[in-house]
Amino acid sequence: MILITILIVQIEGSMMDQNSLSRYKEILSISEENIIFVKNPYITHQAELGFDSSSRSWVVNFNITQSEFPFIHELGHIYFAKIKTRYMHFALPPPPHLELNRRIGDLMGNLLDCFVNYNLSVFKEIYPIIQQNDFEYLDNLRQFQTKIGSINDLNTLLGWYILFYLDFRFILKKEDRDIKNQEIYSFLEILRSQIYNFTDFNRNNMIKLTKSLNKFEKAKIEIQHVRIIYFIYNTLLSIKLWSKEELKKQIEIFFP
């Protein structure tokens, strides 16, 4: 097999270096992937994954971050797509489409991120990074509450609730959940309280969403992409913000 050259630039302002990146790529069995890291202060997330078809290279755009987790997470998308599920659309950005609904797409991405995080968490070398990332949020509840209070977008809040609920409940190990049980409850309650400020999402909606999210306990070990997509579809359907027809159309766009 021909080894593809690994292209990595120095990542300034982060705790990650080239040796660490190479080690994590080896752990995830993606050492042969051509990956370029590009510092981009204009992206809205800490890191975002793309693909350059002309050079057949993955491109990880990143903002300044002091944590390894965002970089490892993007590598996790490549691992999840190429090695675990063999379904490349779990790593590739959606193709351009006039009817693409970015708000639905963002929530699909949040749910997919949790599958990626779970599959990363099974590696003993990576789980401590995930645990540290979660604990940093839980140890700064007051700061988090201030930030949440400034957000006036239901979609963003739902995305955060989905991410943190699944991370705390089904990805953190039991012993770590037990240590932070009170903080987890308070953290999620802060999110729920802010979400209830929106008239088109009430406590009944939250009950239905949470019931659907609880099915992640069994779904998280799934490797059949069709079943993973089905879980994503059913979870978004439980929110009751979009019709079945609209969700099915967006599924076809994002996961062709």
MARMARKOL-144515 format. One record per residue (C-alpha): residue in three letters; y negated, x negated, z negated. Coordinates in pm, whole numbers, padded with zeros to 5 digits, always signed. Layout:
<rs>
alaYXZ ...
</rs>
This chain:
<rs>
met+00000+00000+00000 ile-00345-00133+00092 leu-00571-00166-00209 ile-00915-00016-00157 thr-01203-00228-00272 ile-01362-00113-00597 leu-01742-00109-00579 ile-01916-00098-00916 val-02279-00176-00990 gln-02404-00289-01326 ile-02483+00017-01534 glu-02795-00057-01733 gly-02886+00145-02040 ser-02530+00243-02122 met-02243+00124-02336 met-02018+00099-02030 asp-01959-00230-01848 gln-01754-00326-01545 asn-01455-00440-01750 ser-01444-00109-01936 leu-01468+00087-01613 ser-01184-00110-01459 arg-00974-00054-01771 tyr-01027+00322-01770 lys-00953+00340-01398 glu-00627+00158-01463 ile-00539+00392-01751 leu-00595+00689-01520 ser-00400+00535-01231 ile-00701+00546-00997 ser-00764+00172-00965 glu-00722+00195-00589 glu-01007+00442-00551 asn-01332+00326-00396 ile-01600+00422-00650 ile-01971+00349-00644 phe-02197+00402-00945 val-02559+00485-00867 lys-02838+00515-01121 asn-03028+00834-01041 pro-03301+00953-01283 tyr-03342+01281-01092 ile-03005+01441-01168 thr-02999+01717-01429 his-02676+01605-01598 gln-02583+01273-01754 ala-02350+01206-01462 glu-02241+01384-01143 leu-01956+01314-00902 gly-01991+01319-00525 phe-01807+01185-00223 asp-01940+00982+00071 ser-01716+01069+00366 ser-01852+00791+00588 ser-01739+00515+00350 arg-01459+00719+00190 ser-01612+00641-00148 trp-01657+00842-00464 val-02016+00829-00586 val-02095+00870-00955 asn-02465+00940-00994 phe-02581+00887-01350 asn-02890+00913-01562 ile-02956+00679-01853 thr-02688+00738-02117 gln-02577+00552-02425 ser-02228+00699-02420 glu-01913+00614-02227 phe-01805+00976-02217 pro-02002+01099-01910 phe-01860+00815-01698 ile-01505+00868-01820 his-01536+01241-01758 glu-01628+01187-01391 leu-01335+00947-01352 gly-01129+01225-01510 his-01217+01461-01225 ile-01073+01211-00977 tyr-00760+01173-01191 phe-00721+01549-01233 ala-00762+01612-00860 lys-00562+01324-00713 ile-00295+01253-00970 lys-00245+01561-01187 thr-00292+01862-00957 arg-00312+01701-00612 tyr-00591+01944-00526 met-00899+01753-00412 his-01146+02041-00454 phe-01127+01985-00830 ala-01325+01665-00768 leu-01516+01732-00446 pro-01850+01917-00453 pro-01845+02255-00275 pro-01926+02249+00098 pro-02266+02384+00207 his-02259+02761+00231 leu-02536+03018+00275 glu-02375+03259+00026 leu-02305+03003-00246 asn-02399+03140-00588 arg-02499+02842-00799 arg-02495+03038-01127 ile-02133+03139-01080 gly-02055+02788-00957 asp-02202+02631-01271 leu-01973+02838-01494 met-01674+02757-01275 gly-01766+02393-01323 asn-01787+02435-01700 leu-01437+02581-01711 leu-01300+02312-01482 asp-01462+02046-01701 cys-01252+02168-01994 phe-00929+02122-01797 val-01046+01770-01715 asn-01135+01697-02078 tyr-00799+01820-02202 asn-00612+01603-01953 leu-00822+01305-02058 ser-00758+01375-02426 val-00385+01312-02396 phe-00456+00942-02337 lys-00468+00765-02672 glu-00723+00520-02536 ile-00961+00801-02435 tyr-00923+01067-02704 pro-01143+00876-02956 ile-01428+00883-02702 ile-01396+01262-02670 gln-01376+01303-03046 gln-01684+01090-03099 asn-01876+01288-02836 asp-01789+01620-03002 phe-01864+01492-03353 glu-02209+01372-03246 tyr-02300+01731-03159 leu-02147+01869-03478 asp-02324+01611-03696 asn-02666+01708-03556 leu-02667+02086-03599 arg-03038+02113-03677 gln-03135+01917-03368 phe-02895+02125-03159 gln-03034+02450-03298 thr-03388+02345-03204 lys-03276+02263-02850 ile-03085+02590-02812 gly-03388+02785-02932 ser-03590+02651-02641 ile-03344+02771-02375 asn-03422+03105-02215 asp-03141+03120-01962 leu-02825+03320-02030 asn-02617+03129-01775 thr-02692+02795-01941 leu-02606+02929-02286 leu-02279+03084-02164 gly-02186+02755-02000 trp-02245+02568-02324 tyr-02050+02827-02523 ile-01754+02797-02287 leu-01758+02416-02298 phe-01792+02378-02672 tyr-01562+02664-02767 leu-01278+02525-02561 asp-01348+02164-02661 phe-01362+02238-03032 arg-01079+02489-03047 phe-00825+02353-02800 ile-00902+01989-02720 leu-00992+01835-03055 lys-00682+01753-03257 lys-00604+01982-03549 glu-00688+01720-03809 asp-01029+01670-03652 arg-01090+02045-03627 asp-01005+02078-03996 ile-01254+01806-04090 lys-01533+01979-03898 asn-01427+02341-03942 gln-01753+02459-04104 glu-01968+02268-03856 ile-01772+02415-03564 tyr-01826+02768-03694 ser-02199+02707-03745 phe-02236+02542-03405 leu-02074+02830-03216 glu-02263+03087-03424 ile-02592+02925-03320 leu-02491+02971-02957 arg-02371+03328-03006 ser-02690+03429-03184 gln-02905+03295-02903 ile-02687+03464-02638 tyr-02723+03802-02814 asn-03097+03787-02745 phe-03017+03888-02388 thr-02980+04262-02338 asp-02720+04226-02060 phe-02473+04045-02289 asn-02371+04200-02620 arg-02105+04150-02887 asn-01845+04345-02689 asn-01900+04109-02397 met-01855+03813-02632 ile-01530+03955-02771 lys-01390+03993-02419 leu-01504+03645-02315 thr-01361+03483-02627 lys-01030+03667-02584 ser-01009+03529-02230 leu-01103+03178-02343 asn-00825+03183-02604 lys-00574+03188-02318 phe-00677+02828-02252 glu-00428+02725-02521 lys-00148+02788-02271 ala-00346+02735-01951 lys-00465+02383-02041 ile-00127+02226-01958 glu-00115+02392-01615 ile-00096+02164-01310 gln-00068+02428-01036 his-00418+02458-00892 val-00372+02824-00799 arg-00301+02916-01162 ile-00596+02712-01286 ile-00825+02890-01040 tyr-00679+03222-01151 phe-00768+03140-01513 ile-01123+03052-01406 tyr-01154+03378-01209 asn-01023+03597-01494 thr-01249+03428-01749 leu-01560+03485-01537 leu-01450+03842-01469 ser-01434+03904-01846 ile-01807+03822-01876 lys-01884+04140-01675 leu-02188+03995-01501 trp-02042+03994-01149 ser-01810+04217-00950 lys-01455+04126-00852 glu-01565+04102-00491 glu-01848+03859-00565 leu-01627+03638-00782 lys-01350+03630-00522 lys-01603+03534-00254 gln-01735+03249-00468 ile-01382+03130-00550 glu-01315+03103-00177 ile-01635+02900-00130 phe-01585+02660-00419 phe-01207+02627-00389 pro-01127+02674-00017 
</rs>
